Amino acid sequence: MDKELLAMLVCPLCNGKLKYDRDAQELRCHYDGLAYPIKEGIPLMLPEEARVMDADEKLHTSQGRSPGRSPGRPQERSGDA
């Protein structure tokens, strides 16, 4: 899978990072627990095409980050005016 394309793709549900599984030919969102298939080199980024990951797969999160957050972006706090 092209590294540039992979860097641009995000989960269509949460906008979080996807982890590429070369052996399974899937892009995995550990936050939503979905694995999007790659068929003939084309990622199928439709939630209805995704496979629901089992509990063991979900536990292997990538650094435990929340969806859509980057390491340098400050976290919003509730109650601030």
N, C-alpha and C positions, 0 to 999 in steps of 0.2 A: 504494500500500500504506500502511496506517495506521501512522504513526510509533510510536505507543504499542505496537502489536502487534509491530512489528519490533524494538523495544527489548527485548521480553520473550523473543523466540525465540532459541534457541541450537541448535547442531548436536546432534542426538540421539546421535551417537557419541562426541564428545569434549567436549561442553558449551561449545565455543568460540563466538566471535562469528561471525555470518553477515554477509556483505556483499550488499546488495540490488542486483541488476542490473535496472534498469527496462526496458531495451530487450529483454533476453532473458526477462524475467519469471521470474527465478530468485533463490534465496537461495543464496549460495556459501560453502562452508567451504573456505578455502584450505589449512588444515592437513590435512584428510582428502582434499582434492581432489574433493569432491562438490558438485554443483549441484542443489538441490532445486527442482522446478518449482512455479510458482504458476499454478493453473488456476481461472479465473473468480473471481479475487481470493482464493483459498484456498491457502495454502502446503501442499504435500504433503510432510510431514516424515518420510517413511518411507525408510530407506536403499535399499530395493529400487526405489523410484520415482526415486531420484536418478541424475543423469547423471555419469559420471566425466569430470572436466575434463582437457583435454590439458595437456602440459608447459608451454606458453606461458601458459595461464590460471593454472596453479599458481604461476608465478613472480611474479605480481602480488599478493603477499601484503599484507595490511593491517598495516603497521608491524611485521611480523615477530614478533608476540606469540605465545606458546604458548597452547594451548587452555585455557580456564578461568581464566587469570591476568588480573588487573586490574592497572593500572599501580601502584597503591598497596599491593598485596599482596606481602609479602616472599616470596622464593623459598626453598623448602626446601633444606637442604643435607644431603647424606648424611654419615654418620659422627658427627653430633652426638648426644650422650647426654642 
